Each structure stands twice: as structure tokens, then as C-alpha cells.
Amino acid sequence: MSHPDRFLLAGVMGWPIMHSRSPKLHNYWLERYGLVGAYVPLAIPASGLEAALRALPALGFSGCNLTIPHKEAALRIVDEVSPLAQRIGAVNCVVVREDGSLEGRNYDAFGFTASLRERAPDLRFDAGPAVVIGAGGASRAILAGLIDEGVPEIRLINRSPERAQALAAEFGGPVRALPWEERGQALHGAAILVNTTSQGMVGEAPLDLALEALPVDALVVDIVYVPLETPLLASARTRGNRTVDGLGMLLHQGRPAFEAWFGVDPQVTPELRAMIEATL
């Protein structure tokens, strides 16, 4: 798709922001699909978020991504919020519509499930229970994704039990909260294990979770991607479990955003993944 009348623009707002890999991702796609434009990092403090978002139409932006600390605050600023973003309680993508109004969307759940499909194409989400560790913002998107894919039971575990209980009550359906002390036993019969916390990230302690009770055919997922192989994934791989790192979620959540802004459905290729991996 060509846009001869204008230079295409999108970006990512956060504070701080220069660590983001999103510019490399979207600029790769712009070049790959022959689009003239740029995707830029936008260092926006919390106090400037509303003004920055409202400036997007006048500056010719098609939209932007949002990262920490703006995902929740944007819900109150944009003109319309998609049902999924409302359910997740966060916006990670803003689309500037033809009339200049702003729509808030969330593609984190899509990124998560698409990553699992890419790395484990024979995965059946309805094959058994999922165990989800953590009850923060990332957990909300992953719970939504797992529920929508038909996971029959989700065992949600968090160090602070109140947060897990609140999330289970809010999402309902197959989600039930279990005490932190029962995290080992909760792995019995699980088909998917997901770490949504920062434990295992560079500079953080490893996730305190013994895998003895986890079936060897279960899929183990960690949304951390620095390092690509966390201690959890290393332990799982050693015992024979298939593993999925967090980079795919980052790459795949960008696809529907890019399409919403520029009209092209981009692909996550081995070349793209290798390019982003080289920056980690």
C-alpha cells in the first residue's frame, strides 16, 4: 500500500523509552514493505501524556504504542476503548481515526497467543489446565488471551494472594486463585505454565518454582526476553519440556498495530527475530 501524499508516522510513548525495541521492529517492517515513514521513540512523562496523545492527529501520526507508565492512564484519555482493552484494563496501542479521534486498543493478548502458535504450532489450548504465575498488568492480558482460546481451567498464583483473588473474581470463568504455598502442587496435570512476573529477568532473582510436578509434555512460557532463556526456561528445557521465550509476544503484538496504522499485515520472520535478538 502506498501513501504518496504523506510521510507515515507512528511511535511508542513511555518514560523511559530509549530501551524499547519497538522502533527497530516497526522500522524494519516499513522498509520491508516499501512504505515511506518512520516509527520513533517518544519520551513522554506521565504529566504530558494527554497533551502528547491529543497532538497525534495534528502532527500526522497514524497512532502510537504505549508502554510503562502510560497503559492504564490512556484509558481515561482516548475517545473510545476497545472491549478487549477495557477488559484487560490497559491500552498498548492508540489508533488515530479519520476524524482525528483516538481509539485505544490492546494487542498484548494477541501477541501472547500468536507467539505460542508460532513456537508450538500443534498446541491445543483446550488440552488441560494452565498455571499462571503473577497478577500484574501482563497477567491480565494473558488471562484474557487464555480464556478466549478456550483454556478449561486457569490456576492463578501470586505472592500477594489478595491480588490473585481480585483478578480471579474479576475475570471469573475458568480462573481460580491458589495460595503461593501451593504453587508446586498446582503444576499437577497442567498443560501450560506461564510466568508473567519479572522474576528471572536480568538483575532479578529467578522464579522460585520447582517443576517436579509438571508433566513433561507441558509447554513452559516466560514473558521475560532479557535474557531469552531465563532460569525457569532452562530448567524446563533440561527436563524435556518445550519452552517459549518472551520475545515472540513483543514481535507479534506489533503486527495488528502496524496493520491498523498502515494497512499492511506484516509477518514475523526468522530474519526479523534474529535482528531483534542481536540487540538484547
C-alpha positions in Angstrom: 0.0 0.0 0.0 1.5 3.4 -1.0 0.7 6.7 0.6 2.3 9.2 -1.8 0.7 12.2 -0.1 2.3 11.9 3.3 5.2 10.6 5.3 3.9 7.8 7.6 4.4 8.3 11.3 3.9 6.2 14.4 5.8 5.8 17.6 6.0 4.5 21.2 5.4 6.6 24.2 6.9 5.8 27.5 9.1 7.1 30.4 11.9 6.0 30.0 11.7 4.8 26.4 15.1 4.5 24.7 15.4 0.9 25.7 12.3 -0.1 23.6 12.9 -2.5 20.7 9.6 -1.3 19.0 11.3 1.3 16.8 13.6 -1.4 15.3 10.6 -3.7 14.8 8.3 -1.3 13.0 11.1 0.5 11.0 12.1 -3.0 9.7 8.5 -3.5 8.5 8.3 -0.1 7.0 11.4 -0.8 4.9 10.4 -4.4 4.2 7.0 -3.4 2.7 8.3 -0.3 0.9 6.5 2.3 3.0 7.9 5.7 3.4 7.8 6.7 7.0 9.2 6.3 10.5 8.4 4.9 13.9 10.0 6.9 16.7 10.6 6.7 20.4 8.7 9.4 22.3 9.9 10.1 25.8 6.7 11.4 27.5 6.4 11.8 31.3 3.1 10.9 32.9 2.2 14.6 33.2 2.5 15.1 29.5 0.6 12.0 28.2 -2.8 13.7 27.5 -1.2 16.6 25.6 1.0 14.2 23.6 -1.8 11.9 22.6 -4.0 14.8 21.6 -1.2 16.2 19.4 -1.0 13.0 17.3 -3.6 13.9 14.7 -2.2 17.4 14.1 1.3 16.0 13.7 0.2 13.5 11.1 0.7 10.4 13.2 -1.3 7.3 12.4 -1.1 6.2 16.1 1.3 5.0 18.7 2.1 2.3 21.1 2.1 2.8 24.9 4.4 1.3 27.4 5.2 1.9 31.1 3.8 4.0 32.8 1.1 5.0 30.4 -1.0 1.9 29.6 -3.6 2.4 32.3 -3.8 6.2 32.2 -4.6 6.2 28.5 -7.9 4.5 29.2 -9.2 7.8 30.6 -7.8 9.9 27.7 -8.7 8.3 24.4 -12.1 8.8 22.9 -13.1 5.2 22.6 -11.7 2.0 24.2 -12.0 -1.4 22.5 -13.9 -4.0 24.6 -10.7 -6.1 25.0 -8.6 -3.2 26.2 -11.4 -2.3 28.6 -11.4 -5.9 29.9 -7.6 -6.0 30.2 -7.6 -2.6 31.8 -4.8 -1.2 29.7 -4.1 0.4 26.3 -1.0 -0.6 24.4 -2.0 0.8 21.0 -3.7 4.1 20.0 -5.1 4.5 16.5 -5.8 7.9 15.1 -9.1 7.6 13.2 -10.1 9.6 10.1 -12.0 12.2 12.1 -9.0 12.7 14.3 -10.4 10.9 17.3 -8.4 8.4 19.3 -9.2 4.7 19.8 -7.4 2.7 22.4 -6.7 -1.0 21.8 -4.7 -3.8 23.4 -2.8 -6.3 21.4 -0.8 -8.0 24.2 -3.2 -11.0 24.4 -2.9 -11.4 20.6 0.9 -11.2 20.8 1.0 -13.8 23.6 -1.2 -16.4 21.8 0.3 -15.8 18.4 3.7 -16.4 19.9 2.6 -19.7 21.3 1.2 -20.8 18.0 4.4 -19.9 16.2 6.7 -21.8 18.6 4.3 -24.7 19.3 2.1 -25.0 16.2 0.4 -28.2 17.5 -0.6 -26.6 20.8 -4.2 -27.2 21.8 -5.3 -24.6 24.3 -8.2 -26.8 25.5 -5.8 -29.7 26.3 -5.7 -29.1 30.0 -5.2 -26.5 32.8 -2.9 -23.5 32.6 -0.9 -22.3 35.6 -0.3 -18.5 35.5 2.3 -17.0 37.9 1.8 -13.4 38.7 -1.1 -11.0 38.9 0.2 -7.7 37.5 -0.6 -5.9 34.3 0.9 -8.5 32.0 -1.1 -11.2 33.7 -4.4 -9.5 32.9 -3.7 -9.7 29.1 -2.5 -13.3 29.3 -5.6 -14.3 31.3 -7.8 -12.7 28.7 -5.9 -14.5 25.9 -6.1 -17.9 27.6 -9.8 -17.5 28.4 -10.6 -16.5 24.8 -8.7 -19.5 23.4 -10.8 -21.9 25.5 -8.4 -23.0 28.3 -10.7 -25.0 30.6 -9.0 -24.1 33.9 -6.6 -21.4 34.9 -4.8 -21.7 38.2 -3.6 -18.2 39.1 -0.8 -17.8 41.7 0.7 -14.7 43.1 2.9 -13.9 46.1 0.3 -11.4 47.3 -2.8 -13.7 47.4 -5.2 -10.7 47.5 -4.2 -9.6 44.0 -4.8 -13.1 42.6 -8.1 -13.4 44.3 -9.2 -10.0 43.0 -8.2 -10.9 39.4 -10.0 -14.3 39.7 -13.1 -12.6 40.9 -13.0 -10.0 38.1 -12.3 -12.4 35.2 -14.4 -15.3 36.6 -15.0 -18.2 34.3 -12.1 -20.8 34.5 -9.8 -18.6 36.7 -9.3 -19.5 40.3 -6.7 -18.2 42.7 -4.4 -20.5 44.6 -2.1 -19.7 47.5 1.6 -19.1 46.8 2.5 -22.0 49.0 0.6 -24.4 46.7 2.4 -23.4 43.5 4.3 -26.7 43.3 1.2 -28.8 43.7 -0.7 -26.6 41.2 1.5 -27.9 38.4 0.0 -31.4 38.5 -1.8 -32.1 35.3 -1.0 -28.7 33.8 -0.7 -28.3 30.0 0.7 -24.8 30.1 2.8 -22.9 32.6 3.3 -19.1 32.2 5.5 -16.8 34.2 4.1 -13.3 33.9 6.4 -11.7 36.5 9.8 -10.1 36.1 11.5 -12.9 38.1 14.3 -14.3 36.0 14.9 -11.0 34.2 18.5 -9.7 34.2 19.0 -8.1 37.6 16.1 -10.0 39.2 16.1 -13.2 41.3 15.0 -16.4 39.5 11.4 -17.5 39.9 11.1 -19.7 43.0 9.2 -22.6 41.5 10.2 -26.3 41.5 9.0 -28.2 38.4 8.9 -31.7 39.7 5.1 -32.0 39.5 4.8 -30.5 36.0 4.1 -33.0 33.2 6.9 -33.3 30.7 4.6 -32.6 27.8 3.5 -29.3 29.3 4.5 -26.1 27.5 6.5 -23.6 29.6 6.3 -19.9 28.7 8.2 -16.9 30.2 7.2 -13.4 29.0 10.7 -12.2 30.0 13.0 -11.8 27.0 16.2 -10.4 28.6 17.6 -13.0 28.9 15.9 -15.0 26.2 16.4 -18.2 28.3 15.5 -17.5 31.9 16.4 -19.9 34.7 12.8 -21.2 34.5 13.1 -22.0 30.8 16.5 -23.5 31.2 15.2 -25.8 33.9 12.1 -26.7 31.8 14.2 -27.5 28.7 16.6 -29.6 30.7 13.8 -31.8 31.9 12.3 -32.2 28.4 9.5 -29.5 28.4 9.0 -27.4 25.3 9.6 -23.7 26.0 8.6 -20.3 24.6 10.5 -17.1 25.5 9.0 -13.6 25.7 10.4 -12.2 22.5 7.7 -13.6 20.3 5.0 -11.8 22.3 6.7 -8.5 21.7 7.1 -9.2 18.0 3.6 -10.5 17.4 1.7 -7.7 19.3 3.2 -5.3 16.8 1.5 -7.0 13.8 -2.1 -5.8 14.3 -0.9 -2.4 15.4 1.1 -2.0 12.2 -1.8 -3.1 10.1 -4.2 -0.7 11.9 -1.9 2.2 11.2 -0.6 1.4 7.8 -2.9 -1.1 6.2 -0.3 -3.9 5.8 -0.4 -7.2 7.8 3.4 -7.7 8.5 5.0 -11.1 9.1 7.3 -12.2 11.9 10.2 -13.8 10.0 13.4 -15.5 11.2 15.4 -12.6 9.9 13.4 -10.1 12.0 13.7 -12.2 15.1 17.4 -12.6 14.6 17.8 -8.8 14.2 15.9 -8.1 17.4 17.8 -10.9 19.3 21.1 -9.2 18.3 20.0 -6.1 20.3 19.3 -8.0 23.5 
